Amino acid sequence: MKRLFRALILPAMMMATLSACGSGGSKKFNELCAKAADTAPLLLNSATGKEIFASSHKRELADYNSVLGLKSFTYSQKEFAVAWELTPADKWVSSTYLLDETRVKMAPIYGSEEFEASLKCTVSCVENGKNKGKATLEWFFDIAKTEVVEKTLRQINEEFVANGNKLGSLATDEEGKAVQIGTRGYITATYEQPDHTYAGVFIQDGEYSLQLYAGQISSLWTENGLKVGDCIFVVGPLSMYGIIEMKPTLMEPIDGAAYNIASPVTVSLEGKQMQAEENWLNQSSLVELPGCKYKSGLDKFDPKNHSTLVYECGTMTVKLYCSYHLGETMMDEIKTLVDATKDNPPTVTIKGILTYSTTDSDFEIIPVFGTGSIVTPATAA
């Protein structure tokens, strides 16, 4: 036995368990399952990594903490399967734990009301497809209420537009207190480059998106080994700087399918009105705009500073906003590419992240794909 506490608690639980599930296998194998269950770290606290031992007393889960259940393990040269029952079923989300595939992540659905919940674990010994025996354990929890307001990226964008392109209650409550928003999406792009330590991040759910901006957020980025393509859950207040941005206090990888998060969609801006009020729903989204020709900006282009290249698109203009956060390497490559064709500019498709000028309503597209953001018809995929 690993601990005296566990040694005292488990036998009583197992006696009740075995009498209830004796029909599921022989007494010998039921007892073996009970012994096996006592050797494995069946449930871990996802925040601390510490084992949570089964008992009848309740523990509290708060602040978006979750638990990690074991899927299977080996004991006495036999394989044991682990199944989990979540109660209430509509108050938990079960998903693959992306940092350790041997475990399942079980997260309570936090909200404005606290509630009681439990997890039941069945440890089974299966040989040749036949269940030889099993044992069950149970954990009880008080799920604390949270003041974080969960919204989808679509809800955030639509509420913003409905409020006259203002954050309003998305930013502060009736008492003027900052609202903590929780939302989910796939990472589509990041400013972080090999020669630049800034870590601005864009996330997207279908065609709806949001910028995560907190200056130096490398710790949130690196702790979970995040990368483009990951689906994450983020929490933080919203503010405006040209577009909506969140300063995250939490960024964690999640299983996007478990939350019905849609894969990012590239939005075509062809034929759209080029005014901000017409396109706020697509702010921070991946976009492409065909039919563009370089017009000006190279004379003032500086890879070490924010620089803007101006393109013509029909009778309208669009700005390629080259933020220095892209890093000098990417900035130099963009400058070299455009400079080579400035005297006879080809018609290109511009690809990147949609944003808006803080001084006017012109389109600005951030070339997060570097030279791949300026695609000529001959090189278009």
C-alpha positions as CSV (number, residue, x, y, z in Angstrom):
1,M,0.0,0.0,0.0
2,K,1.3,3.4,-1.0
3,R,-0.1,5.3,2.0
4,L,-1.8,4.4,5.3
5,F,-4.7,6.7,4.4
6,R,-5.3,4.8,1.2
7,A,-4.8,1.5,3.0
8,L,-7.6,2.3,5.4
9,I,-10.0,3.7,2.9
10,L,-9.8,1.3,0.0
11,P,-10.6,-2.0,1.7
12,A,-14.0,-0.8,2.9
13,M,-14.8,0.6,-0.5
14,M,-13.6,-2.5,-2.3
15,M,-15.8,-4.8,-0.1
16,A,-18.9,-2.9,-1.2
17,T,-17.6,-2.8,-4.7
18,L,-16.9,-6.5,-5.0
19,S,-20.2,-7.6,-3.5
20,A,-21.9,-5.4,-6.1
21,C,-20.0,-6.6,-9.1
22,G,-19.3,-10.3,-8.3
23,S,-21.4,-11.3,-11.3
24,G,-18.9,-9.6,-13.5
25,G,-16.1,-12.1,-12.9
26,S,-14.7,-14.6,-10.4
27,K,-13.9,-13.6,-6.8
28,K,-10.2,-14.2,-7.5
29,F,-10.1,-11.8,-10.4
30,N,-12.3,-9.2,-8.6
31,E,-9.8,-9.2,-5.7
32,L,-6.9,-9.0,-8.2
33,C,-8.6,-5.9,-9.8
34,A,-8.9,-4.3,-6.3
35,K,-5.2,-4.9,-5.6
36,A,-4.2,-3.6,-9.1
37,A,-6.3,-0.5,-8.6
38,D,-4.4,0.2,-5.4
39,T,-1.1,0.4,-7.2
40,A,-2.0,2.7,-10.1
41,P,-2.3,6.5,-10.0
42,L,-5.8,6.4,-11.3
43,L,-6.7,10.1,-10.9
44,L,-4.4,13.1,-11.0
45,N,-4.9,16.8,-10.3
46,S,-4.2,18.4,-13.7
47,A,-2.9,21.6,-12.0
48,T,-0.4,20.0,-9.6
49,G,0.1,16.5,-11.1
50,K,-0.5,15.0,-7.7
51,E,-2.6,11.8,-7.2
52,I,-6.1,12.2,-5.9
53,F,-7.1,9.1,-3.8
54,A,-10.6,7.8,-3.8
55,S,-12.6,8.5,-0.6
56,S,-16.1,9.4,0.6
57,H,-15.3,13.0,1.5
58,K,-15.7,15.8,-1.0
59,R,-12.9,17.9,-2.5
60,E,-13.3,21.3,-4.2
61,L,-12.5,21.9,-7.9
62,A,-12.3,25.6,-8.8
63,D,-10.6,28.1,-11.2
64,Y,-11.0,25.8,-14.2
65,N,-9.0,23.0,-12.6
66,S,-9.6,19.6,-14.1
67,V,-8.6,16.0,-13.4
68,L,-6.7,13.4,-15.4
69,G,-7.9,9.8,-15.4
70,L,-5.8,6.8,-16.3
71,K,-6.9,4.8,-19.4
72,S,-5.1,1.5,-18.7
73,F,-2.1,0.0,-16.9
74,T,-0.2,-3.2,-16.2
75,Y,-0.1,-5.1,-12.9
76,S,1.3,-8.5,-12.2
77,Q,2.0,-8.9,-15.9
78,K,-1.7,-8.5,-16.7
79,E,-3.4,-5.6,-18.6
80,F,-6.1,-3.6,-16.8
81,A,-8.6,-1.3,-18.6
82,V,-10.0,1.8,-16.8
83,A,-13.4,3.2,-17.6
84,W,-14.9,6.4,-16.2
85,E,-18.5,7.4,-15.4
86,L,-19.0,11.2,-14.9
87,T,-22.0,12.5,-12.9
88,P,-23.9,14.7,-13.7
89,A,-23.1,13.6,-17.2
90,D,-24.1,17.1,-18.7
91,K,-21.8,18.9,-16.3
92,W,-18.5,17.3,-17.4
93,V,-16.5,17.4,-20.6
94,S,-14.3,14.4,-21.3
95,S,-11.5,14.6,-23.9
96,T,-8.1,13.4,-24.9
97,Y,-5.4,14.8,-22.7
98,L,-3.0,16.1,-25.3
99,L,0.1,16.2,-23.1
100,D,-0.2,12.6,-22.1
101,E,-2.2,10.2,-24.3
102,T,-2.3,7.6,-21.5
103,R,-4.8,9.8,-19.7
104,V,-8.3,11.2,-20.3
105,K,-8.9,14.8,-19.2
106,M,-12.2,15.4,-17.3
107,A,-13.2,19.0,-16.9
108,P,-16.2,20.2,-15.0
109,I,-18.4,22.8,-16.8
110,Y,-17.9,25.8,-14.5
111,G,-20.6,28.4,-14.3
112,S,-22.4,30.9,-12.1
113,E,-23.7,28.2,-9.8
114,E,-21.8,25.7,-7.7
115,F,-22.8,22.0,-7.9
116,E,-22.0,18.5,-6.6
117,A,-20.3,16.0,-8.9
118,S,-18.7,12.6,-8.8
119,L,-16.4,10.3,-10.9
120,K,-16.7,6.6,-10.8
121,C,-13.9,4.4,-12.0
122,T,-14.2,0.8,-13.1
123,V,-10.9,-1.2,-13.3
124,S,-11.3,-4.4,-15.4
125,C,-9.1,-7.3,-16.1
126,V,-9.8,-8.5,-19.7
127,E,-8.2,-11.7,-21.2
128,N,-8.9,-12.9,-24.7
129,G,-11.8,-10.4,-25.0
130,K,-13.5,-11.7,-21.9
131,N,-14.0,-9.7,-18.7
132,K,-12.4,-11.8,-15.9
133,G,-13.2,-9.4,-13.1
134,K,-13.6,-5.7,-12.0
135,A,-13.5,-3.3,-9.1
136,T,-14.9,0.2,-8.8
137,L,-13.8,3.4,-6.9
138,E,-15.5,6.7,-6.6
139,W,-14.5,10.4,-6.0
140,F,-16.8,13.2,-4.9
141,F,-16.4,16.9,-5.7
142,D,-17.9,20.3,-4.9
143,I,-17.5,22.3,-8.1
144,A,-17.1,26.0,-7.3
145,K,-18.8,28.8,-9.2
146,T,-16.8,31.0,-11.4
147,E,-17.1,34.6,-12.5
148,V,-15.6,33.9,-15.9
149,V,-18.2,34.5,-18.7
150,E,-17.8,31.8,-21.3
151,K,-18.6,32.9,-24.9
152,T,-17.8,31.4,-28.3
153,L,-15.8,33.5,-30.7
154,R,-18.9,34.0,-32.8
155,Q,-20.8,35.3,-29.8
156,I,-18.0,37.8,-29.0
157,N,-17.8,39.1,-32.6
158,E,-21.6,39.3,-33.1
159,E,-22.2,41.0,-29.7
160,F,-19.5,43.5,-30.6
161,V,-21.1,44.4,-33.9
162,A,-24.6,44.5,-32.4
163,N,-23.3,47.0,-29.9
164,G,-22.2,49.4,-32.6
165,N,-18.6,48.0,-32.9
166,K,-18.0,48.6,-29.2
167,L,-17.1,46.2,-26.4
168,G,-19.6,47.5,-23.9
169,S,-20.7,44.7,-21.5
170,L,-18.0,42.4,-23.0
171,A,-15.4,44.5,-21.3
172,T,-17.0,45.8,-18.1
173,D,-20.0,44.9,-15.9
174,E,-22.6,47.3,-14.5
175,E,-20.2,48.2,-11.7
176,G,-17.4,49.1,-14.1
177,K,-15.4,46.0,-13.1
178,A,-13.5,44.2,-15.9
179,V,-15.2,41.1,-17.2
180,Q,-13.2,37.9,-17.5
181,I,-14.1,36.2,-20.8
182,G,-13.4,32.5,-21.5
183,T,-13.3,31.3,-25.1
184,R,-11.9,28.5,-27.3
185,G,-10.3,28.3,-30.7
186,Y,-7.5,26.9,-32.9
187,I,-4.2,28.8,-33.1
188,T,-3.9,30.1,-36.7
189,A,-0.8,32.2,-36.4
190,T,1.7,33.7,-34.0
191,Y,4.1,36.6,-34.3
192,E,6.8,34.6,-32.6
193,Q,9.8,34.1,-34.9
194,P,13.2,32.5,-34.3
195,D,14.8,36.0,-34.0
196,H,12.0,37.6,-32.0
197,T,10.7,36.8,-28.5
198,Y,7.2,38.4,-28.8
199,A,4.4,35.9,-28.7
200,G,1.2,37.5,-30.0
201,V,-1.3,34.7,-30.9
202,F,-4.5,34.5,-33.1
203,I,-7.2,31.9,-32.5
204,Q,-10.1,31.0,-34.7
205,D,-13.4,28.9,-34.5
206,G,-14.6,28.5,-38.1
207,E,-14.5,32.0,-39.5
208,Y,-14.6,33.9,-36.2
209,S,-11.4,34.9,-34.5
210,L,-9.7,36.8,-31.7
211,Q,-6.2,38.2,-31.1
212,L,-4.4,37.3,-27.9
213,Y,-2.1,40.1,-26.9
214,A,-0.2,40.5,-23.7
215,G,3.2,41.7,-24.8
216,Q,5.6,39.1,-23.4
217,I,3.4,35.9,-22.9
218,S,6.1,33.4,-23.5
219,S,5.5,31.6,-20.2
220,L,1.9,30.9,-21.2
221,W,3.1,29.8,-24.6
222,T,6.0,27.7,-23.6
223,E,4.6,26.0,-20.5
224,N,2.2,24.0,-22.6
225,G,4.4,23.7,-25.7
226,L,1.8,25.5,-27.8
227,K,2.0,25.8,-31.6
228,V,0.0,26.8,-34.6
229,G,-2.8,24.2,-35.1
230,D,-3.4,23.6,-31.4
231,C,-6.8,24.2,-30.0
232,I,-6.8,26.2,-26.7
233,F,-9.0,27.5,-24.0
234,V,-8.1,31.1,-22.9
235,V,-9.4,33.4,-20.2
236,G,-8.8,37.1,-19.8
237,P,-10.3,40.6,-20.2
238,L,-11.0,42.2,-23.6
239,S,-9.9,45.6,-24.9
240,M,-9.6,47.4,-28.2
241,Y,-6.5,48.4,-30.2
242,G,-7.7,48.7,-33.7
243,I,-9.4,45.2,-33.2
244,I,-10.6,43.3,-30.2
245,E,-7.8,41.7,-28.2
246,M,-7.6,39.6,-25.1
247,K,-4.8,39.8,-22.5
248,P,-4.9,36.1,-21.4
249,T,-4.3,35.0,-17.8
250,L,-4.8,31.3,-18.8
251,M,-3.9,29.5,-22.0
252,E,-4.3,25.7,-22.1
253,P,-4.5,23.1,-24.8
254,I,-7.8,21.3,-25.2
255,D,-9.4,18.7,-27.5
256,G,-11.3,20.9,-30.0
257,A,-13.6,18.1,-31.0
258,A,-14.9,17.8,-27.5
259,Y,-16.1,21.4,-27.6
260,N,-17.3,21.3,-31.2
261,I,-14.7,23.9,-32.3
262,A,-14.7,24.3,-36.0
263,S,-11.5,24.2,-38.1
264,P,-10.3,27.7,-39.2
265,V,-11.8,28.9,-42.5
266,T,-10.0,31.3,-44.7
267,V,-12.3,34.2,-45.5
268,S,-12.2,35.6,-49.0
269,L,-12.5,39.4,-49.1
270,E,-13.2,39.5,-52.8
271,G,-16.2,41.7,-53.5
272,K,-16.6,42.8,-49.9
273,Q,-17.0,46.5,-49.0
274,M,-13.7,47.7,-47.7
275,Q,-14.9,49.6,-44.7
276,A,-14.5,48.4,-41.1
277,E,-18.2,48.5,-40.3
278,E,-18.9,46.0,-43.0
279,N,-16.3,43.4,-41.9
280,W,-15.9,43.5,-38.1
281,L,-17.1,39.9,-37.9
282,N,-13.9,38.9,-39.7
283,Q,-11.4,40.8,-37.6
284,S,-8.3,38.7,-36.7
285,S,-9.5,36.0,-39.1
286,L,-7.4,34.3,-41.8
287,V,-8.2,36.1,-45.0
288,E,-7.2,36.3,-48.7
289,L,-7.7,39.2,-51.1
290,P,-7.0,38.7,-54.8
291,G,-6.4,41.3,-57.5
292,C,-3.9,43.4,-55.6
293,K,-1.0,45.5,-57.0
294,Y,1.8,47.2,-55.0
295,K,1.5,51.0,-55.0
296,S,3.8,52.5,-52.4
297,G,5.6,52.2,-49.0
298,L,9.0,50.7,-49.8
299,D,10.8,54.0,-49.4
300,K,9.8,54.1,-45.7
301,F,10.0,50.4,-45.0
302,D,12.2,49.5,-42.0
303,P,12.5,45.9,-40.9
304,K,13.1,47.1,-37.3
305,N,9.9,49.1,-37.1
306,H,6.2,48.8,-38.0
307,S,6.0,49.4,-41.7
308,T,3.1,49.6,-44.2
309,L,3.0,48.7,-47.8
310,V,0.1,50.1,-49.8
311,Y,-1.7,48.0,-52.5
312,E,-4.4,48.8,-55.0
313,C,-7.3,46.5,-55.3
314,G,-9.6,47.8,-58.0
315,T,-10.5,51.3,-57.0
316,M,-9.7,50.7,-53.4
317,T,-6.5,50.5,-51.3
318,V,-5.5,47.9,-48.9
319,K,-2.5,48.1,-46.5
320,L,-0.1,45.3,-45.8
321,Y,0.7,46.0,-42.2
322,C,4.2,44.6,-41.5
323,S,4.4,44.7,-37.7
324,Y,8.0,44.5,-36.4
325,H,6.7,41.7,-34.2
326,L,7.0,39.5,-37.3
327,G,10.8,39.6,-36.7
328,E,13.6,41.1,-38.8
329,T,14.1,37.9,-40.8
330,M,10.6,37.8,-42.1
331,M,10.5,41.6,-42.5
332,D,13.7,41.5,-44.6
333,E,12.3,38.7,-46.8
334,I,9.1,40.6,-47.5
335,K,10.9,43.8,-48.4
336,T,13.3,41.9,-50.8
337,L,10.4,40.2,-52.5
338,V,8.3,43.4,-53.1
339,D,11.4,45.5,-54.0
340,A,12.3,43.0,-56.8
341,T,8.9,43.7,-58.6
342,K,8.1,47.3,-57.6
343,D,8.8,48.7,-61.1
344,N,6.4,46.2,-62.8
345,P,4.3,44.9,-59.9
346,P,2.3,41.8,-60.7
347,T,-1.3,41.2,-59.6
348,V,-1.2,39.2,-56.4
349,T,-3.4,37.6,-53.8
350,I,-2.6,38.9,-50.3
351,K,-3.0,36.4,-47.5
352,G,-2.8,36.9,-43.7
353,I,-4.6,38.2,-40.7
354,L,-7.3,40.9,-41.1
355,T,-7.0,43.9,-38.9
356,Y,-7.8,47.6,-39.2
357,S,-5.9,50.9,-39.0
358,T,-6.2,52.6,-35.6
359,T,-6.5,56.0,-37.5
360,D,-8.9,55.2,-40.3
361,S,-11.2,52.4,-41.5
362,D,-8.9,50.9,-44.1
363,F,-8.2,47.2,-44.4
364,E,-4.9,46.1,-43.0
365,I,-3.6,42.6,-43.5
366,I,-0.8,41.3,-41.4
367,P,1.5,39.0,-43.6
368,V,1.9,36.3,-40.9
369,F,3.0,33.9,-43.7
370,G,6.0,36.0,-44.7
371,T,6.7,35.9,-48.4
372,G,3.9,33.3,-48.7
373,S,1.5,36.1,-47.9
374,I,2.0,37.7,-51.4
375,V,1.0,35.0,-53.9
376,T,1.2,35.6,-57.7
377,P,-1.2,33.5,-59.9
378,A,1.8,31.5,-61.2
379,T,2.7,30.4,-57.6
380,A,-0.8,30.1,-56.3
381,A,-1.6,26.6,-54.9
